Amino acid sequence: MAEVSEQAVRDAVRDCLARCSHGSTPLGIIGEFLGELRAKGWSAADVRRVEKTVLRILAGVVSPEDDDGSAADAI
């Protein structure tokens, strides 16, 4: 499949995040969703773009913050 549009990537990110918000295993949901994109013929580069964006957004949502507002190390 040819490279997908930026809008298609944004839509995929939004769909994946929506699924994650309703499930109990976000990493499993992300893996399943990315597999669906591959099955639809998405290129590895486009699937990776979706994956990186979703993980970056989720990391921002769940990262603890210090008192000064900066992100703290998770471990």
N, C-alpha and C positions, 0 to 999 in steps of 0.2 A: 504494500500500500504506500502511496506517496505520503510525504509529510503532511500531517494534519494541520488545520488552521489554529491560530492562537485561540480563537473562540472555542474550538473543539477541546483544546487542552483545558481552558478555563471551565468549560462545562463538565469535563471529566473530573477535575479537581473538586468542583462543587458537589458532584454526585458521590464521589468517594467520601468526602467529609460528611455528607448527609448520612451515608450508611454507617460511618464510624460513630456518629452521634447516637445511633439507635442500637448499636451492638455492644457486646461486653468484651470483645477481643479485637481492638482496633488493628493490631498488626496482622491478624488473620484476615480481617475484612479487607485491608489494603492489599494483601497478597492475592486474595480471591479476585478483587476488582482488577488488579493489574493483569492477572491471567485472562480475564474476560476481554481486556483491551487487546492482548496478544492474539487471542482467538479471533477477534474481529479484524486482524491484519494490521494493527498499529505497529509501527517500527519500534525497534528497541530504544532508539533515541527519544521518541515521543513518549513511550511508556515511562522511561526514566525521568523525563521532565515532569510528568504527572506525579510520579513517586516522590521526587525531591521536593516538589512544591507542597504536597500533602504532608510529608514528614516535617518540613520546615514550619508549616502552619501549626501542626499539632504540638511541636516542640515549644512554640511560643505560647500555646494555650496552657500547657501543663508544667512549664518550667517555674520552679519556685523563685521568688524574688527576695533580695536582701532588703533591709530597711531603707537603703538609699535608692531602691528601685531598679538596681541592676540585677541581671540574671545570676543566680547562684549556681555553683556546680551541683549537678544532680546526685553525684556520688562522692 
